[in-house]
Amino acid sequence: MSAKTTASILQAKPNFLRTVVAKITAAIERRRMRRVLSKLDDYMLKDMGISRSGIERISNRSHSPRA
C-alpha cells in the first residue's frame, strides 16, 4: 500500500487510527490481566471470587474504550 493510499484512508476515516490504537491497547490490557491473574495462587483467586478456569473469561470481557 502506498503512502498516498494510506493517507487517503486516514483522511476518509478520521477515527480509523483511533480505533486501531484502541483495539491494540485493549488487547495489551487483556494480555496483562491474564498474566497477572495467572501468577496468583488458587487461594487468592478464590478470595476474589475467580476460578483458575475463569481467568480467560474475565480477561476477555469487553470494556468500552475511553474516548
Secondary structure, DSSP 8 states (H G I E B T S, - for coil): --HHHHHHHHHH-TTHHHHHHHHHHHHHHHHHHHHHHHHS-HHHHHHHT--GGGHHHHHTS------
